[in-house]
Amino acid sequence: MSLSQPHIRPIVRGKAGKSVEFGAKLSASYFNGYVFLDHISWDNFNESADLKAQVEAYKNYTGYYPESVHVDKIYRTRENRAWCKERGIRISGVPLGTPPANLSKEKKKQAQESERIRNSIEGKFGQAKRRFSLGRVMAKLSHTSFSAIAITFLVMNLSTHLSRLFYAFLCLFLKTTPFFRSNIIALYT
């Protein structure tokens, strides 16, 4: 606790190595390489309540519901599963209850693919902490800290967009083919 920053409270976490963390708690979604900051609070909150709002925001942005949602275990509540099922959205992870004894190769492959996709948001959090200094927000006031965190995500998205523009520039103006496609063509000729 800090006298100069009374808004920062300890948040008890179940992580290995750190039982208590300090700072804001974030809820973010990831779409097409971009990270959207959905909920930020200094108080501890249950992220599973944000799933519906995040999916609806995705629908407002794209015009349709996602085919699947790749989430942490905390989001896989009965209520969220039922809500996603009503809308034809597949939710990642094993179903509630006793895990099945034998999983088909198809189900295992789908679970691995879902986990790979879900890890991309975890990677973005790591990138934000290490490269864009999200782990070093030193602002004194609550709203200033919120602004610093939001700007971190903005800059991270701008960096993604800029790298894509640069890649498109290289492909269009230097008349190059994409790296992977040229490797595939070289293998089969």
C-alpha positions as CSV (number, residue, x, y, z in Angstrom):
1,M,0.0,0.0,0.0
2,S,1.1,3.5,-0.7
3,L,0.1,6.8,0.9
4,S,0.8,8.7,-2.3
5,Q,-1.2,6.2,-4.4
6,P,-4.1,5.1,-2.2
7,H,-6.0,3.8,-5.3
8,I,-3.5,0.9,-5.7
9,R,-4.6,-2.1,-3.7
10,P,-3.1,-5.6,-3.4
11,I,-4.9,-8.2,-5.6
12,V,-4.5,-11.7,-4.4
13,R,-3.6,-14.0,-7.3
14,G,-3.1,-17.7,-7.6
15,K,0.0,-17.4,-9.7
16,A,3.2,-19.3,-8.9
17,G,5.9,-17.1,-7.5
18,K,3.6,-14.1,-6.8
19,S,0.7,-14.6,-4.5
20,V,-0.2,-10.9,-4.4
21,E,0.1,-8.3,-7.2
22,F,-0.3,-4.5,-7.2
23,G,-1.7,-2.4,-10.0
24,A,-4.6,-2.3,-12.3
25,K,-6.5,-5.4,-13.3
26,L,-7.1,-5.5,-17.1
27,S,-9.6,-7.3,-19.3
28,A,-8.6,-7.2,-23.0
29,S,-9.6,-8.9,-26.2
30,Y,-7.5,-9.8,-29.2
31,F,-8.6,-9.7,-32.8
32,N,-6.6,-9.8,-36.0
33,G,-3.3,-8.8,-34.3
34,Y,-4.9,-5.9,-32.4
35,V,-5.6,-5.7,-28.6
36,F,-8.7,-4.0,-27.3
37,L,-8.8,-2.8,-23.7
38,D,-12.3,-3.7,-22.5
39,H,-12.2,-3.3,-18.7
40,I,-9.7,-1.7,-16.3
41,S,-10.1,-1.4,-12.6
42,W,-8.0,-1.0,-9.5
43,D,-10.3,-3.3,-7.6
44,N,-10.4,-7.1,-8.0
45,F,-13.1,-8.2,-10.4
46,N,-14.2,-11.4,-12.0
47,E,-13.4,-11.3,-15.7
48,S,-16.0,-13.9,-16.7
49,A,-18.7,-11.2,-16.5
50,D,-17.0,-9.3,-19.3
51,L,-17.3,-12.1,-21.9
52,K,-20.7,-11.2,-23.2
53,A,-19.8,-7.5,-23.5
54,Q,-16.6,-8.4,-25.4
55,V,-18.4,-10.7,-27.8
56,E,-21.1,-8.1,-28.4
57,A,-18.4,-5.5,-29.0
58,Y,-16.8,-7.9,-31.6
59,K,-20.2,-8.2,-33.2
60,N,-20.7,-4.4,-33.4
61,Y,-17.2,-4.1,-34.9
62,T,-17.4,-6.9,-37.5
63,G,-21.2,-7.3,-38.0
64,Y,-21.2,-11.0,-36.9
65,Y,-20.5,-13.2,-34.0
66,P,-17.2,-15.0,-33.9
67,E,-17.0,-18.7,-34.8
68,S,-15.2,-19.5,-31.6
69,V,-14.0,-17.8,-28.5
70,H,-10.6,-18.8,-26.9
71,V,-10.6,-18.0,-23.2
72,D,-9.0,-18.7,-19.9
73,K,-10.6,-21.2,-17.5
74,I,-12.2,-18.4,-15.5
75,Y,-14.4,-17.5,-18.5
76,R,-15.8,-21.0,-18.9
77,T,-18.7,-20.7,-16.6
78,R,-22.1,-22.5,-17.2
79,E,-23.7,-19.1,-17.9
80,N,-21.1,-18.1,-20.5
81,R,-21.2,-21.5,-22.1
82,A,-24.9,-21.4,-22.4
83,W,-24.8,-17.8,-23.8
84,C,-22.2,-18.8,-26.4
85,K,-24.1,-21.9,-27.3
86,E,-27.3,-19.9,-28.0
87,R,-25.4,-17.8,-30.5
88,G,-23.6,-20.7,-32.1
89,I,-20.2,-19.7,-30.7
90,R,-17.7,-22.5,-29.8
91,I,-16.0,-21.8,-26.5
92,S,-12.4,-23.2,-26.1
93,G,-11.4,-25.6,-23.4
94,V,-12.7,-28.8,-22.0
95,P,-16.3,-29.0,-20.9
96,L,-17.3,-28.7,-17.3
97,G,-17.3,-31.8,-15.2
98,T,-15.3,-35.0,-15.4
99,P,-12.9,-34.9,-18.4
100,P,-13.6,-37.7,-21.0
101,A,-11.4,-40.8,-20.8
102,N,-10.6,-40.9,-24.5
103,L,-10.3,-37.8,-26.7
104,S,-10.3,-38.2,-30.4
105,K,-7.3,-36.9,-32.4
106,E,-9.6,-34.3,-33.9
107,K,-10.6,-33.0,-30.5
108,K,-7.0,-32.9,-29.3
109,K,-5.9,-31.1,-32.4
110,Q,-8.7,-28.6,-32.0
111,A,-7.8,-28.1,-28.3
112,Q,-4.1,-27.5,-29.2
113,E,-5.1,-25.0,-31.9
114,S,-7.4,-23.2,-29.5
115,E,-4.7,-23.0,-26.9
116,R,-2.2,-21.7,-29.5
117,I,-4.7,-18.9,-30.4
118,R,-5.4,-18.1,-26.8
119,N,-1.7,-17.8,-26.1
120,S,-1.4,-15.0,-28.5
121,I,-3.2,-12.6,-26.1
122,E,-0.9,-13.7,-23.3
123,G,2.0,-12.9,-25.6
124,K,0.6,-9.5,-26.2
125,F,0.5,-8.8,-22.5
126,G,4.1,-9.9,-22.2
127,Q,5.0,-7.7,-25.1
128,A,3.2,-4.8,-23.5
129,K,5.0,-5.3,-20.2
130,R,8.5,-5.7,-21.7
131,R,8.6,-3.7,-24.9
132,F,6.0,-1.0,-24.2
133,S,6.7,-0.6,-20.4
134,L,3.2,-1.6,-19.2
135,G,4.8,-3.1,-16.2
136,R,6.4,0.2,-15.3
137,V,3.5,2.6,-15.0
138,M,4.6,5.2,-12.5
139,A,1.8,7.8,-12.6
140,K,0.6,9.1,-9.3
141,L,-3.1,9.6,-10.0
142,S,-5.6,6.9,-10.8
143,H,-6.9,8.5,-14.0
144,T,-3.4,9.3,-15.1
145,S,-2.4,5.7,-14.7
146,F,-5.5,4.6,-16.7
147,S,-4.4,7.0,-19.5
148,A,-0.9,5.6,-19.5
149,I,-2.2,2.1,-19.7
150,A,-4.6,2.9,-22.5
151,I,-1.9,4.8,-24.4
152,T,0.3,1.7,-24.1
153,F,-2.3,-0.4,-25.9
154,L,-2.8,2.3,-28.5
155,V,0.9,2.5,-29.2
156,M,1.1,-1.3,-29.4
157,N,-1.7,-1.4,-31.9
158,L,-0.1,1.4,-33.9
159,S,3.1,-0.6,-34.0
160,T,1.3,-3.6,-35.3
161,H,-0.4,-1.5,-38.0
162,L,2.8,0.3,-38.9
163,S,4.6,-3.0,-39.4
164,R,1.8,-4.3,-41.6
165,L,2.0,-1.1,-43.7
166,F,5.8,-1.4,-44.0
167,Y,5.4,-5.1,-45.1
168,A,2.8,-4.1,-47.7
169,F,5.1,-1.3,-48.9
170,L,7.9,-3.8,-49.4
171,C,5.7,-6.3,-51.2
172,L,4.1,-3.7,-53.5
173,F,6.9,-1.3,-54.4
174,L,9.9,-3.7,-54.3
175,K,7.9,-6.3,-56.3
176,T,8.8,-9.0,-53.8
177,T,6.7,-12.0,-53.0
178,P,5.8,-13.0,-49.4
179,F,8.6,-14.9,-47.7
180,F,6.6,-18.0,-46.9
181,R,5.0,-18.3,-50.4
182,S,8.4,-18.0,-52.1
183,N,9.8,-20.8,-49.8
184,I,6.8,-23.1,-50.6
185,I,7.3,-22.4,-54.4
186,A,11.0,-23.2,-54.1
187,L,10.3,-26.5,-52.3
188,Y,8.0,-27.8,-55.1
189,T,9.9,-26.7,-58.2
